[in-house]
């Protein structure tokens, strides 16, 4: 089910990150009064009246150099217009309309996407008069808002909800496995797609960012259809390095959100890097099936233990996510690429697997009794009485216990290990939840 994507754009220091935090009810953006302080890519979910959309804050992609920041923002707006379902253009009401705001507005007006002008820092009704300065931009949807205190955001959310392309809940669900191939630029995503499909669906060169678009392909595999998403790509030539990262991240996360299982492709010569770890964290947060595929394995000099040592090093890097399978492949020579598809199919089945309540309790309760949760600070015994599995799309396990609020995080991890040791769930993130008995 594809949820709409909304991107926040605007000059630095107009309050984009504050708005992001307010709408997503989070504080994952770094917020400061210093211009251009948001340095990390931020994605969040917004829920309003039972409907959800994804929100992207572009604040982290403003270059340090003042010489290039205006051209960087122009490019960001172009990319956002390509990649999103709606645009939030944030301006600073206290400063008023600037020539650069006019330029951004002109770009946005040429788009067929829904767009909204949010005149921020209008903290009171009196300050809401700031919005009058912006009517000359010719926007239909203009709101005087305060990202800081939430003023008028409800009216804006009601409006945007009426214009976003939410998935049709009555439409028949597509039961085919949706498999995304994700990873940093130039790790071989297009080569792997082409090798699997058996024809050149994408242009492949050794220059990062040559793919022009990501279009779902259908892989016919022993009579079964698998939807394959190629996530590489830059539609336009961008001059600013921050925007290459911005665009690649939008594509990567969009594909990850829309897939059942993701293959994280890693360059064998570079290993797991910081951006890979962020992708793994996002896959876990979204409870997606995940495989780590080490590509370009044909270029590595090997002895008998090379693959095992490499896998051990990867597992050490991913820490608690050591249930993610690691496989070495070569998209070029097609080494083990179909084993990769078999593994993705297995993980897809594991995500949907249901363990009966009687089996869970028969197997796990004696093991829990042998290693019970620690007592509460007052010395009261914490007892887990009953376990059941819920969740339609990924495994959620409910543990019913007295004093459940005192069960520590390390014991939650212990319970997850018990489930995996006894019931599998390879490559599948799970949720462990405690309820009052």
N, C-alpha and C positions, 0 to 999 in steps of 0.2 A: 504494500500500500504506500503510494508516494505522497508524502505530505508536502505542501507548498513551501518554497524557500523565499524568504524576504530578506533583503540586504539593506543595511543602514549605510548611507553615504553622506558626505558633507566635508566642509573644511575642518582642519584640526581645531580642537578645543571648543566645539559648539555643544558638547554634551552627549556624543554618540554612545560612549561606554556607560555613562550614567543611565541613559535610556535603555540600553541593552540589559543592564542589571535590574532595572525596574520591571521590564517586561518579562524577563525570564526568572524573576524573583531570586537572583543569585548575586554574588559579588566576585565572579570569576574574572571580570575585566579589572585591570589595575586602574583605579580612578585617582587623578591628581589634578591640581590646577595648572600644572606645567603642560604646555602644548605638546602633543604627540607622545604622551607618556605610555599609551597602550602599546605594548610590544609583542603581545602574543595573539595568535589567531583564536577567536572565540566564537563558538557555536552554541546555541541554546535552543530550548523548546519553549514556545509560548502556548499556553492553554487559555482559551476564552470561550465561555458558554459551551463547553464540551467539545470544542474543535481545537486542533493543534496545528501550528506551523513552525517551521525551523527559522531561526533568526541568526543572521551573520553580521557581526560588527567589524567593519573594515578599519577601525582605528589603528590596529597594529601594523598597517602597511603604509605608513607615511615615512618616507626616507628621512634620514637625519639631515641631509643637505637641503637647506632652504631653496637652493637654486632649482631643485628638481621636484619639490613637493607638489607644485601646482600641476605639472604635467603628469605626475604619478596619480594624483586624484582624478584627473581627466580620464586616464586609462582605467582606473578602478571603476569609475562610473560606467564606462563602456563595457567592461567585463561584467559588472553587476547587471547591466541591462540584458546582456546575453544569457547570464546564468540563473537569474532569479525569476520568480513569478510576480514579484512586486518590489517597488523601491520606496524606502523611507528617506526623504531628503531633509536632513536636520540643519536648521540655521539658528543663529544666535539673535534672539529678539532684542537684546540690550544693545548690541553693536549695530543692528539694523542691516539693511540690504547692501551687500558689497558687490563690486563688479565681478568678482569671481563667483559669487552666488548666482549672478545672472547667467554667467557662462555655463555653470553646471545645470541650471534650470533649462537652458536652451537645449542641451544635450538630452535631458530627461524627457522633455516635451515631445521630442521626435520619436519616442518609443511607443510601441503599442501596448506595453505592460501597464498595469495600474500603478500610479505613483501618488505619493502623499507628501505634502510640505508640512513639516512640523516646526513651528516657531517656538523654539525652546527658551527656557529661562523666563517664561511668562508665569511667575509664581503666584500671582493674584489676578483677580478679575480686572483690576485697574491696569496691571502690567500687560494684560491680554490685548490691549490696544496696539501693542507692538506689531500685531499681525497685519494691521492696515498698510504698513510700509511694503508688504510683500504681495499685495493683490496685483500689482503691475506685472508679476511673473506669469499671470494667466493660468494658474493652477486651479482646477476645480475643487480639489480636496485640500483645504488649508486649516490647520488646527493650531491654536495657541495653547501650548502645553508646558508643563513643568516636569521634566524627567526626575527632578529631585524630590518633589512631593506628590507626583502622580496626577496633578491637576489635568482634567479633560482627556486622560488617556482612555477611559472607558468609552467615550463617544467615538474616539478614533478607532478603537478596536472593533466596535460594532460595525463601523463603516467598512474597514478593511476585510472583515469576515464576509461581508456580502459580495466582495469582488475577487476573492481568492479561489483558485480552482481546486477545491477539496475533492478527494477521491469519492466516487459514488459508492456509498455503503451497500446499495442494493445490487451493484454489479457483481457478476460471478467472480469469485476469487480465482486468480491464476495459480494453479497448484504446482506449476513447473518450478524446479530449483532455479533460483536466481543467484548466479555466481559472479562475483566481481573480482577483478584482478587489479590490485591496488599497490602502491609503492611510490618511492621517489622517482623523479624523472630519470630516464635512461637506464632503468634496471632491466628492461626487456619486456614490458607489459604488452606492447603491440606485437612483438615477435612471438610471444607465448600465445596470444589470441590467434595469430595467423597459423601457427603450427597446429593448434587444436582444430581450427576450422578447415585447414588444408588448402586455404587460398589466401591471397593477400587482401584481406579485408581492410587493413590499415597500411598507410605508407610507412615503411620502416627505414630509418637511417640511424647513424650513430650520433646524431645531434639531438640533445634533449629538447623536448617541446615541439616535435615535428607533427604530431598527430593533430588533425584539424578539428575533430569532433568526437564525441563518444556516442556511438549508436549501438543499441542492443543488437546482438547477433544471436542466432539460434544454432546451437550445436546439437546435431543428431547423434546420439550415442547409444548404440545397440537398441535402436527403436524408441529411445526416450528423448524428449526434447529438453535441453538445458538452455536457459537464457544466459548469455555471456555478455558481460558489460566490460568494454574496454575503456578505462578511465583516463588514459593519457591525454595530453593535448592542450594546445593553445590555438584558438581560432585566429587571433590577431598577433602580430609581432609586437611584443612589448619591449620597451627600452629599459624599463626600471625593474631591477632584480626583485624588489619587494612584491611587485605585481605578479611576477612569474610564480612566486611562492603562494601568493593569495589565490591565483587562478587554479594552480595545481591542487591546493587544499580544498577549494570549493568542489572541484571535480571528484577528488578522492572521497571526501566525506559524503557527498551526495550519493555516489555509487555504493558506499558502505551502508548508508541508511536504507537504501532501496533493495539491498541484497539479503539473502538468507545466510549464505556462506561467503566469506571473503578469503581470497588468496593474497597474502602479503608477500610480494616479490622482493627479495633482498639480493643485492649484488654480492656474489661469493667473495670478490676481492675486497669489498668494503665492510661487509658484515652489518650487524644491526646498528643503526645510528639513532640519534635523538628523535628525528621525525618519525622513524619506524615505531619507536616506543610510544609516541603520542597516538599513532594510528591504532596500535594494539590496545591502548587504554580506551580509546573511543569505541572500538569494536566490543570490548568487554562491557563498557557502560551501556551500549545499545543491545547487549546480549546477542551478538551475532556469532555464528559459527566461524572459526578462524583456523587457517593453515599458514605456516611460515614456509615459503618455498625459496630455497637458496638457488638462484639462477646463475648461469655461466659456470657451472660446475666443471665443464669440459676444460676450462682455462686453469684449473687448480692442479698443482703437482700433488700427487697422492702417494700415501703408503697405506698399509692395512688399516690403520686407526684414524685416518684423516676425517672421514665422515662422522665417526663417533665423537671425536674431539670437537669438531665444529658444532655438532648438535649440542654437546654439553656446554660449550661456550655460549650458544644462543639461549639455552634454557636458563643459564645463570643470569643472563641479561634480562630475561623477561620475569624473573623472580617468581612471584606467586602464581603467575599464569603458565606454570610449567606443564599444564595439561594440553597446551596447544601443540599439535604434532609438527615436527620439522622434517622436511623432505628436500633432498638435493636433486636438482633437475638441470637440464640444458634445453632452453627453448630452441636453440639453433640446431642441435643434433636430435631433438625430440626425446632425449633420454628421460624416462620416467614421467613424461607429461600426462600419459593416460592413467598412470597410477595416481596422479594428482587428482584427476577427475573422479576416480573410484573413491578416493579418500574424501573428497567434497560431498559425494553422494552419501557416504557412510555418516559423515558429520550432520548432514541434513536430516537423516533418519534419527540420529542421536538427539537432535534438538527437539524432535516431536515425541521421543520415547516417554512412555508413562510406566512408572513402577507402582504396583498395587499397594494400597495402604497396609494390607496385612503383611506383605513381603517386607516393606520398609520397616515396620515395627518389629517383626520377627527377627530381622537381621541386625538392625541398628540399636534397638533398646538394650540388648545384653552388652554390646560394645560400649554404649554410653554409660551403662551402670558400672562397667569396669574402670572407666575414666570419666567420672562425673564432672560437671561444671564446678568452678570454685565457689565457695560459700559467699554470701553477701557480706558487706563490711560489718554487719552486726552479728555475723556468725551463723545466719540462717541457711539451711541446706537448700540448694537450687535443684529441683527435680524436673527432668524432661519426661513427660508422661505419654506423649502421643505424637506421631509424625504423619504427615500426608503430603502428597504432591498435587499442586494446582498449576494453572497456566496453560494456555493453548499454544503459544508460539515458542516458548522456551521454558526450561524447567524451573519451577519455583517450589521450594520445600518449606512447609510450615511446621515449626517445632512448637508444640504446646507445653508450656512450663509455668511453674509458680516463680515469682520474683524474676521474670525473664529480662527485665531491664538491667539486671546486674550481670548478665552473661557477657563476658568480654569478647573483643574482636578476635583474639587468638583462638578462643574456643569455637567461634563461628568458622574459622579456617579449618580447625580440627574436624568439625562436622562435615564440611565440604569434602575434605580428604577421605573421610569414611565413606561418603556416598560414592565418590569416584572409584575408590578401591574395590567397592562391592558391586557397583552397578554400571561403571563405565563413564559415559558422557565425554568421550575424548573430543577435544577441540570446541567444547560447548560451555560458555559462561553460564553460571546458574545464580539464582537468588536464594539466600538462606534467610528466613524470616522467623521471628519469635512472636508467639501470641500467648496471652494469659490463658492458663488452663481452664 
